[in-house]
Amino acid sequence: MLFVHSARPPIVEIDSESGGVYVRFSDKAVAKTLERQSDGPIITVDVDRQGGVVGIEGLCFAEFSLSQILRQASVRADRVDLSKARFRPAASSREAVVT
């Protein structure tokens, strides 16, 4: 089990073309990326040098909930109010709209 150390609500970046989602809990540098086993979508977890969760990436989602992503990633975010998460298009989606 991995833990989110920050209480800051996440920023959720969604790439609707690929079904990709990135749930960012921290702006810390990523020290390591861990792949999680899942029967469905592909899930990876970025962690900082202290082992805290920076973000969770999920691929191949048709639809999702934040609690589902946390569960599939084996991540606990007990201090985070997920109802205050902010959602925005992923960088690649924003670039496609601008050009």
C-alpha positions in Angstrom: 0.0 0.0 0.0 1.3 3.5 -0.9 0.2 6.7 0.7 -0.5 10.3 -0.4 1.3 12.5 2.1 -0.2 15.8 0.9 -3.7 17.0 1.9 -4.0 19.1 -1.3 -6.9 18.1 -3.6 -5.5 16.5 -6.8 -5.4 17.9 -10.3 -6.9 15.4 -12.7 -5.7 15.6 -16.3 -7.9 13.7 -18.8 -6.9 12.7 -22.3 -10.2 11.7 -23.8 -8.7 10.4 -27.1 -6.5 7.8 -25.4 -8.6 7.1 -22.3 -5.7 8.3 -20.2 -6.0 9.9 -16.8 -3.3 11.4 -14.5 -4.2 12.2 -10.9 -1.5 14.6 -9.6 -1.2 14.9 -5.8 2.1 16.7 -5.6 4.6 18.8 -7.6 7.6 17.0 -6.1 10.1 15.4 -8.5 9.3 11.8 -9.5 12.0 9.4 -8.3 10.4 6.1 -9.4 7.4 4.8 -11.3 5.8 1.6 -10.1 3.5 -0.5 -12.3 0.4 -1.9 -10.5 -1.3 -5.1 -11.5 -4.9 -4.6 -12.6 -7.5 -6.7 -14.5 -8.6 -3.6 -16.4 -6.8 -0.4 -17.2 -3.0 0.0 -17.0 -2.0 1.7 -13.8 1.3 3.2 -12.8 2.2 5.2 -9.6 4.8 8.0 -9.5 6.5 8.3 -6.2 9.0 10.8 -4.7 12.3 10.0 -3.0 10.5 9.5 0.4 8.1 7.0 -1.2 5.1 9.5 -1.2 2.7 9.4 -4.1 3.2 12.2 -6.6 0.6 11.0 -9.1 -1.3 8.0 -10.5 -1.5 7.4 -14.3 -4.2 5.2 -15.7 -4.6 4.2 -19.4 -7.5 2.7 -21.3 -10.4 4.0 -19.2 -13.8 4.4 -20.8 -15.0 6.0 -17.5 -13.6 6.2 -14.0 -14.0 7.5 -10.5 -11.1 8.8 -8.3 -11.8 6.2 -5.6 -11.7 3.4 -8.3 -8.3 4.7 -9.5 -6.9 4.8 -5.9 -8.2 1.3 -5.2 -6.7 -0.2 -8.4 -3.4 1.6 -7.7 -3.3 0.4 -4.0 -3.0 4.0 -2.9 -4.5 5.6 0.3 -5.3 9.3 0.4 -7.0 9.6 3.7 -6.3 13.3 4.2 -7.4 14.3 0.7 -10.9 15.7 0.0 -11.4 14.1 -3.4 -14.6 16.2 -3.9 -12.4 19.3 -4.4 -10.3 17.7 -7.2 -9.9 19.9 -10.3 -10.3 18.5 -13.7 -8.6 19.7 -16.9 -7.7 18.3 -20.4 -4.2 16.7 -20.5 -1.4 18.8 -22.1 -1.6 16.8 -25.4 -5.3 17.4 -25.6 -4.9 21.2 -24.9 -2.2 21.5 -27.6 -4.5 19.8 -30.1 -7.3 22.3 -29.4 -4.9 25.3 -29.7 -3.3 24.4 -33.0 
